[in-house]
């Protein structure tokens, strides 16, 4: 009986030694550093894989910090929205998991403070004119980015995911369907509803 050949380590692109490079890249095999490098270079599939991989621990950390399941879900969604927007700001000076941990902690802290303010003070009226066009593409200032993150967190998770992939990263609906498992028609419907809800919230 001959011994089985030992399987080598995956190559830098996530493939096994000797595996054909002609097939599709399996993003689930890639390490965080490789996914981050590709995401910062504009690889939308790598960014989606990062969000998918870290979503469970983001939600777990948010629940640990906020103790309220609904608030934790919203804060976790906002954290992932910030990850999508800020990935190019990651410089590799720490582990990606450490950077993401700080992002979630700071988001939860802001969320808890905002929740406390809402309990003690009436909401201020924002009299800015309503924005036209794409609500994601219209984001410019830091405060508006934060506002967008909060509004995304208020959407149903599937709608927020579709809007972020479509408007922030210009994915086609076929690609969104492939990444999320949603039918193309459902993805289009979620994008329409999510955009409408965002416009309403951002112009309120």
N, C-alpha and C positions, 0 to 999 in steps of 0.2 A: 504493500500500500504506500503510495507516494505521498509525501507531505503536501498540504495545500500551500500554494504560493501566498506569501504575505502581501496584504493589500497596502499599498503605499499611501502617503498622505495626499489629500487633494491638492491640485495645483492652485495657483493664485486666482484663477477664474472659477474655482469651485469644482472642477472636473477631476475625476480619478486619473492617475497616471495611465497613459495608453488609451484613454477614452477619446473618442472622436470629437473634434471641435466643430464638426459640421452640424450637430444637433443643437437644439435650443438650450440656452444657458439656464441652469436650475438655480434660481436665486436663493432658495431655501438652504442650499449647501454652503453659501458664502458666509464668511465670518463677518462680524460687525465692522471691523476696520475696512474690509473690502467693500461692503455695502455702503458705508459712509463715504468712502472715496468716490465710488461711482455715483452716489446720490448728489454729492457736492458738485460733481461734473455734469449734472443734469440728467442722470439716468432715473427716470420716473419709476421704473419697475423696482429698482433698488430701494428707492425711498418708500414705496408701498410695502416692500418686504420688511424693511426696518419697522415701520408702523405696526404691521401685522405681528411681527415677532415680539415686540415690546409692549403691545397693548395690554396683555393680561397683567404684567407686573406693574404697569402704570396704574391700572384700575385698582389693583391690590394696595398699592402705596397710597393712592388717593383715599381709599376707604379707611385705611389705617389712620390717616391724618385727620380726616373730616368726620368720621364715625357715622355719617348719614349716607345711606346707599344712593339716594337720588342726587345729593350734592356731589358725592364722589364720582358718579357717572358723568355729571356735567363737567367737573374739574378735569377728569381724565380725558374727556373729549377735547376740552380746551387745550390741554397739554399736548395732545397729539396734533392739534391744529397749529400750535406754536412750533412743534417739531418740524412740521411741513414748511412753515414760513422761515424758520431760523436755521435750517440745516447748514446753510453755507457759512453761518457764523461760527460753526464748530471748527476749531483750529487744531485739534488733536493734542492740546496741552494736558489733557487728562483722558481717562478712559471714556468712551462714549456713554457707557452705562452711568458713570459718575456725573457727566454733564446732563444727561437726561434726568437723573435723580434730582439734581438741583433745580432743573426746570419745573419738574412736577411739584417739588416742595414749595417753590416760590409761587407757582400758580395756585396751589391750595391755600397758601397764606393770603394771597390777594383775594381769593374767593371767600375765605372765612371773614376777612375784614369787610368785604362788600356785603356779605350776608348780615354782619352785625350792624352795619350802617342802615341797611334796608329795614331792620327791625326797630330802629330808633328814630329815623328821619324819613320824611316824605321824599319821594323820588323827584329829582329836578327835571324840569321840562326842557327838552332839547328842541329849539325852534329852527334848527338848520333846515334848509330846503332839502327835499328828497333827492337822492342820487338817481341818475338815469343810467341805463346800460348795465354792464356786468358788475355786480356788487363786489366781487373779489378783485377784479382788475382795477377798481377805483381806489383801492387801499393805498394810501401814501404815507401818512404820519404814524408815529409809534402809538399814539393814543387810539387812532382809528384801527390799527392792527389789533390792539387789545380789545377794542369794541367788537371787531369782527370775530375774534376768537370766542368772546362771550356769546355772541349771537349764534355762532356755529354750535356751541355747546348746548344751546337751547333747542336745536333742531333734533329730530329723531336721528339716531346714529347713522342709519343707512343713507339718509338724505345728506347729512353733513359730509360723509365720506365721498359720495358721488359729486357733490358740489366742489369739494376740495380737489379731487382728481381731475374734474372737467375744467374748472375755471382757473385754478391756480397752476395746473401743470399741462393744460391743453390736451388731455388725453381724449381720444375718440371714444364713442360709446361702446364700440366693439372691444376696445382695450379695457374699458372700465368693466364691462361684462365679464371679460376673462379674469380680471384681477379679483372681482368681488363675488362672482358666481351669480350675479343678478341677470335676468333676461335683459336684452337691449331695450325693449320697450319699457320695462320697469325702471331701468336706469334713466331713461329720458324723462319719465314721469317724475322721478325723484328729483332730478335736476331742475325741472320746471317748478315743482312745489318748493324746493329748497331755496331757489333764487327768489321766488316771490316772498317767502317768509323772511329772507335776509333783507330784501329791500324794505319791507314793512318795518322790521326791527331797527334797521340802520337809519331810517328816516323818521322814526317815532319821536 
